[in-house]
């Protein structure tokens, strides 16, 4: 290998700056676009169910190596990196979109595909271009102080590319299992996708489980601790609050707002929809805000430290590994998309909206770009930042006279662009960290990010419309927790007609959890979601916990965990893709069966089989 040049930080990349290898190729564009759509759809589906998303960088890197290195015999690590860069953009953009834009569907406004695409494209483009001037300050100058965990881990996977084929088999195997499960439960109705039991002599107390391999995968990825916090919230809600409301409601013969029928006539699902969901939303809002407050010192330090990067943005060297997209292109793209948001029909955020967008967008992009270097993308408080932004945006719009439905829509659109930009900026930072380690050309990575934003923006609207038509945002099948919360916040500030007592009760519950020294957000999400979703997540977390306790060797534990994460990612992607296909079939007017062929016992057997397979894969000894 050629001698590696050393940049001004003293770091030596894997591929020297003087060495040119295939990088932004047509092959990388095609594979990256396909994977961006796949993992974008997967994250959209997953986020709308449980309110969280997973990183696609490592699965994308493994799949790209299997295709490029094993099948096509192409050995450029830089080409592999471009594929994972495009892919990770798709899943990050999807996360920003599903946290906010479903609020418009919940309000029955049905935005057009063009409107969704422009909002997504604007947020994605701004997230990329506003982060670019920070690259040298954050990625190069602070290489030793900002670890960027996902970016560094992805670089390790790329460098150890010889193992890519084995990992890809796990992803594709999981994808097939996830897709088959969704097909059997939703299309064929071979067995129920949800099982539940009402507890004997405990009125309206219930326990249940959604038979979804994706949730099992989520539990394995997040681990037993976070999964337990989520289940604890579900237990309090479904075995505590719902029975309590039911018991007290038996003595009331009139409907209690926001319900329209007496509590005595409700089952546990009705009480969840009319009361517990608002309590959970209050808890989630409190958890998000507290999480933001906790990270406020880091946020302030991130902002001040990142802003310094803008001053030196043009002080670049002539090395291949130090070239960015020109500043002139950044300025032009920013002006163009701000202009589109101001004047495009059905968006028209106006001058005041544009000013708010620039202020919050610039602040959140700089914060997100740096904070993910410290805590990682999975802990990036994007939803908390967006909640805070929406509160201020809604209040300001109300003060200047933009209220009612028009003001609500403007607030959500601005919040959506800001949320997408923050998510994309964090992802761009992680990808540029990966590229810095392996020796990629920053300019080509940035172009790949813009390309990934374009591809995903075009299709994300179709995915939202299909899922809403088939399941309905805010339903028990597709709770869309973040989007429901955002809609509640904006609607409550603009109209003042939210059941604030229920929301304050939820905030008080989350405060108690915080006083116990436990992060309240996972607990709050579990309180908001149906318990049917948190039980399979706990099951996946238990498997991760068992493996961790039984494996003493750190290297062996790392390999087992990686195998499990790859299989879990396949579960999630396969189920999501089949979910989108089923939604497309329903939208086309095809009538699917209503009755299942087999009963709940078949569901239990099927879920047990998938669980045991996950345990078998991760418990195998190294090298098996």
N, C-alpha and C positions, 0 to 999 in steps of 0.2 A: 504494500500500500504506500502511496505517496506520503511524503512528510506532511504532517498536519500544521497548517499555519496557526499561530496563536493570535487571537484578537486582543484588544486593549484590556480585557479583564483577565487575561492569562489562561482562559479556557480553550481547550482543544476539541473541536467537534469531531464526530465519528468520521464524517466525510470531509476532507480538507476543502477550503475555499477554492483552491487552485484546481480541484478535480471536478469535472463536469460529468454528471450522470443523467439519464432520462428522468424527467421530473413531472412537469405539467403536460402530460401526453393525452392524446385522444382516448386511449385505453383507460387511463386513470379517470378521465372525465366521465366516461360511460359507466364504469364500475362504481365510481363515487356517487353519481346521480342515482343509480338504482338503490344503492345502500342508504343514501340520504332519505329517499322516499320510504324505504322499508322501515328504518329506525325512526324516522319522523312520525310515520303512522303508528309505530309501536309506542313511542313516548306520548303521542296524543291520546291514544286509547288508554294507556296506563294512567296518565295524569288525570284524565277525566273520571277514572274509577277511584283511585286512592289519593289523588292530590300530590303525587310525587313522581319524579322521573328518574331515569337511570342513565349513566354515561354510556355512549356507544363507541367511544374511541378505541378501547382495547378489542372488543368484538370485531369492529370494522378493520382494525389492523390485522387481526388474525385471519379474517376472511379474505382480505386483499392479498395477504401473503400466500394463502392457499391457492388463490386463483392465479396471481401473477407469477409466483415463484414455483409452485408445484405443477400447475396445469400448463401455464403459458411459458414457463422456463425463463421468465424475466426476473432479473436479480437486483434491480435498483431499489435500495431502501428509500430513496427520495421519492420514487414513484409510489411506493407503498404509503409513504407519509401523506402524500397529496390525497390519496383515496380516503384515508381516515380523517383527514382535515375536512374534506367535503362532507363526509358522512356525519361527523360530529356536529357540523353546522346544522344539518337537518334536524337532529334531535333537540338541539338547543333552541332553534327557532320554534319548533313545535311546542316546547315547554312554555315559552313566552306567550304564544298564541292561546293555548288552552287555559292558561291562568286567567285570561281576561275576556277575550272576544265571545266566548259562549254566553256572556251576560246579555249580549244583544239578542241572542236566540231566546234566552229566558224571558226577555221582555217582549217576545213575539214580534221582533222587528225584521227578522230574516234578511240579514245583509247579503248583498250579491256576492258572487264569487270574485268579481273584479274588485269590489270594495275590500274584501278580506285579503286578497292578494296584494293590493297596494299598501294596506296597513302593515302587513307582514314584511313586505319588501322594504318599506321605509324604515321600520324598526331594525331589520337585519342589516341594511346598508349603513345606517347611522352607527350601529353597534360596532361594525367592522372599522369604518373609516375614522371614527373618533378614537378608537383604541390604537390605531397605527402609530400616531406620533408618540405614544407612550412606550413603544417596544424597546427602544434602547435603554430607557430609564429603568424599566421593570424587568425585562428579560435578560439584558446584557449586563448592565451596571449592578444589578442586585441578584445576579445569578446565585451567589453563595448565601444570600439571606432570604430569598423567596423561593421555596422549594417547588411550588406548583405541583402538588402530589400526582394528579391524574396525568399531567403532561410528562412528568418524569417517568411514571410507571409505563406509559405508552411507549416512550422512547426505549425503555428496557426491553419491551416486547418486540419492538422493531429490530433492535440490535441482535436479539436472540431469535432471529427470524427462521432459523432452521426448524424450530418447533411448531411453526405455524400450521402445518397440515393436520397435526393431531388435534390442536385446539379447534380448528374449523369443523372437524367431524362432530365435536360436541355441540357446537352452535347449530349446525344443520340438523343434527339429531333432535336437539331440543326444539328447533323450529318445527320439525315434522310432528313431534308429540303435541306441542301447543296448538298447532293448526288442526290436527286430528280431533283433539278434545273439543275445540270450539265448534267444529263441524258436527260432531256427534251430539253436543248439547243444544246448539242453537238452530242448526239446519235440519238434522235428522230427528232430533228430540229422542235420541236413544235412551237417555236417562236425564233426570233433573239436573240443572246447573246450579241449583240452590237447594239445600236441605236445612230444615229447622225443626226445633222441638219446643213446644210451650211447656214450661215447667209445672208439674202437677201441684195443685193447691197454692199456686203463686201467680195470681191473676196478672196477665199481660207481661209476665217475665218470660223471656225466650232466649234461646241460644241457637246459633245456626252457622252454616259454612257455605261459601260459594265454591263450587267445584271448578276452580280455575288454576291451572298450573302456573300462570303468570304471577299470581299472588304468592304462591309457594316460592317462586323465584325471587320475588321482591323481598320476602322474609329472609331468604338466605343471603341476599346481597347486603341488607341493612344490619343483619345480625340479631342475636337474641335480645340484647338490651333495648334497642329502639323498638323492636317488635313487641316486647313485653309492655313498654309504655303505651303503645297503641292499643294493645288488647286491654290494658287496665282502663283506658278511657271507654272502650266498648262495654266492659263489664259494669262500670259505674252507670253508664247510660241505660243499658238494656236489662240489667238486674237490679238497678237502684232507682234511677230517676223515672223511667217509664212506669214501673209498678207503683211508685209513690204518686205520680200524677194520676194514674188510674184509680188508686185507692181513694184519694181526695175527691177526684172527679165523680165518683159514684154518688156523692152527696149533693151534686149540683145538677139541676134539671135544665139549665140553659147553656147555650154555647159560650165558651170563654175565648175571647180574641187571642190569636188570629184564626182559630177554627170556626167553622160555621155550623157544627153539630155538637151536642153535649158530649163530654168526655166519656160518659157512661155507655155511649153507643160506639166507642172506638175500640179497635184492636191495637196491638203494639205497633204495627206499621203506621197506622193513622196518627198515633201519639208521636212517633218519631217525626213524621212529616210536618205536623202542626206545631210541635213544641220543642222536642229534643234537638231538632235541626237548628233552631235559632239559638238554643243554649250552646250547642257545639260551635256555631259560627262565632258567638261571643268569645268562647274559649280560644278558638283559632286566631281571632283578631288580637286578643291579648297576648297569646304566645308569639305571634309574629312581631308585634310591637316591642315586647320585652326582649325578644331575640335581637331586634335592631338596636335597642338601647344598650344591651350587653356588649354589642360589637361597636358601639359608638366611638370609643377611643381608637379602635382599629380603623373604623370608617373615616374618621377625621384625619388620622395619620396617613391612611391610604390616599385620601383626596389631596392632601398637601404634598405628599411625596410624589404622587403621580403627576400633579400639575407641573412640577419641575421638569418633567419629561418633555412637555410641549416646548420649553425654551430651547432645548437642544435637539429638536426633532430633525433639523436639517444638517446637523453636524455629522454626516455619515462618511464612512470610508469607501474605498473603491472595491473592497472585497465582495465577492459574490454573495457571501453569507451575511452581508450587512446592507443590502439594497431593499428599500421599501417602495411602495407605490408613491409617486410624486405628490407633494403637498397640494399642487394645483388641482389634481384629480380629486383629492379629498374635499377641498373647498367647493368644487363644482358639484360633486355628488350631494354634499350636504345642502347646498342652496336649492338644487333641483328638487330633492324630495321634500324639503320643507315647503317649497312652493306648491308642489302637488297636493300636500296635505291641506294647505290653506284654500286652494281653489277647486279641488276635484269635487264634483257633485256627490252628495250623500256623505261626504267627509267634512269638508269645509270647516276646519277648526278655527279659522279666523286668525287675526293678528295676535290677539291676546293668547289664544291657544298655542300659536307658534312660539311665542315668547316663553310660555310655561314649559312647552316641550323642550326648547333649547336649554332652559335652566336645569330642569330635572334630568333631561337626557344626558347633558354634559356631566352633571354631578354623579349620576348613577353609573355611567360608563367608566368614569375614572375610578370610582370606588370599587365597582365589580371587577375591573381589570386587575386591581392590586389585591383585593381581599381574597380572591380565589387562589392567589399565590401563597397565602397563609393557611387558610382553612380548607381549601379544595372546592371544586365546583359543587359537590354534593351538599356542602354546608353554606353555600352562597345564599345570603338572605334576600333573594330576589323578591319573593312574595311579600316579605315584611317591608322591603323598600317600596314596593308597589302600593301596599296598603297605606303607608305613610304619604306617598305621593298623591294617591287618590283623595285622601282626606283633605289635603291642602288645595289640590286642584278644584275639588268640588266646592269648597268654601270660597275660594277666590272667584270661580265662575258665578256662584250665587251672588256675591257682593257686586259684581259688575253687571248683574241682570240676566245672565244666561242660566235660567232655571227651567224647570219642567223637563219634558222628554228630550228636547233639543240639548239642554245643558247636560243631562245624564249621558246622552250619546257622546257628546264632545268630551266629557270627562273620561269615559271608558276608552275612547279612541286614543286620547293622549296617554292615558295609563297603559294601554296596550303597546303603543310604540315605545314608551319608556321601558316597560317590562321586557319586551323583545330585545331592545338595544342592550339592556343590562345583561340578559342571558347570553346573547351573542358575544358581547365584549369579554365576558368571563371565559367563554369557550375559545375565542380567538387567542386570548392570553395563554391558555393551556396548550393550544396547538402550536403557537409560536415557540413556547418553551420546548415542546417535543422537537420541533424543527431546529431550534438552536442547538440542542444536544446532538442530533443526528447529522447536522450540517446542511439543512435545507436552505433554499433561497427564500428569504422572507417575502419578497415581491410575489413569487409564484404561490406561496401559501395564502397570501392576502387575496390574490385573484381567485384562488380556489375557494376561499371563504365566500367571496361575493357570488361566485358561480353556485355554490351550495345554497346560499340564501335565495337566489333566483329560482332554482329548481324547486326547492321546498315551498316557496311562496306560491308558486303556480298550482301545486296540488293540495296544499293544506286546506284550502277552502272546500274542495270536493270532500275531503275526509270529514270535516266538521258537519257539512250538510248531510252526508250519508249517515253519520252516527246520530245526529239529532233526529233525522227522519225515522230511524230504526228503533232508537231507544229513548230519546228525549233527554236533553240536558236538565239536570236537577232531579231526575227520577232515581229510584232505588237501584236501577240497573246501571245508570251513568250519573252518579251524584254530582260530579264537577265541583268539588268542594271550594277550590279557590275562586272559580268564576262566580259561583253563587254568593260567596262572601263579598267579592268585589261589587256585585250588583246590589247586595244589601246595603253596603256602605254608601254607595253613591245615591241609591234610592232613599235611604234614610236621611241623608244630609239634605237632599233636594226637596223631599216631600215631608219628612218628619213623621212618617206613619209606620215605622218599624215597631215591633213589640220589644221596646227597649228593656223592659224588666227582664225578659228572658235572656236577652243578650248580656245584660249586666250580671245575671246569675252565672252565665257561662264564664264571664271574665273573673268573677269571684272564685269559681272552682279552679280555674287555671292559676289564679294567684296563690291559692292554697298549695297547689302542686309545686309552684316556684318556691314557696316558703319551706318546703321539704328539701330543697336543694336539687330538684330535678327539673331539667328543661321541659317546659310545659307544652311546647308545640307538638311533639309526637303524641303525647297524651291527648291534647285537644283535638287533633285529627282523628284519633280513635273514638273520641266522644262524639264527634260530628258524623262519622261514617257509620253505616249499619254494621253491627257486630259480625255479620256474615262475611265481611271483607277482612276483618282483622284476625279472625281465627286461622285461616290458611296462611296468613302472613306470619303468625306466631309459630305455626308448624314448620315453616321454612327456617325461621330463626332458631328453633330448637335443634334442627339438624346441624346448622352452623355451630351452635353451642356445643353439641356432643362431639363433633369433629375437633373443635378447638381444645376441649378438655382432654380428649384421648390422644392427641398428637403432641408429643413433647418436643420433637425436633422442629426448629423454626423453618428450615428449608422445606421439609416435608409438608408442614402446615401451609406454607405459602403456595406450594404446588397444588395441594388439595383444594385450597380456597379458590385458586384461579380456575381449576377445573369446574368447580361448582358455579362460579360466576359466569363462565362461558355457557354452561348448560342452562342456567337460569335465564341468561340473556336470550337464548334460543327459545325457551318457553314463552317469554314475553313477546318477542317479535313474531313467532308463529301464531300465537293466539290473536294478536292484534291484526295481523294481515287477514286471517280468516274472519275476524270480526268485521273488518272493512268490506270483505267480499260478501258476507251475509247481509250487511247493511245495504250494499249495492243491489243485491237480489230483492230485498224487501222494497227498496225504493222503486225498483223496476216493476213492482206490482205482483211479484210472485208470492203466493200464499204458502207459508210454511206450516207444518203440523202444529197443532196446539197441545195435543196429548203426548206424553212420553210413552215409549215402548216398555221400558223397565222402570222400576221404582227406586226409592232412595238407597236401597241396599246396593244396587249397581253403581250408584254415584260414589258410595263409600269405598267400594272395591276399586273403582277406577282411580280415585284420588290416592288410595293407599298404594296402588301400583306405581304411580308417578312419584310419590314420595319415597318409596323404597328404591326406585331406580336412581333418584337424585342421591340418596344416601350411599348406594352402591358405588356410584361414580366417584364421589368425593372421598370415600373411605378406602379406595384402592391404594395399595402401596406405591411408592415412587417407582416409575418405570414399567408398571403393569399396563 
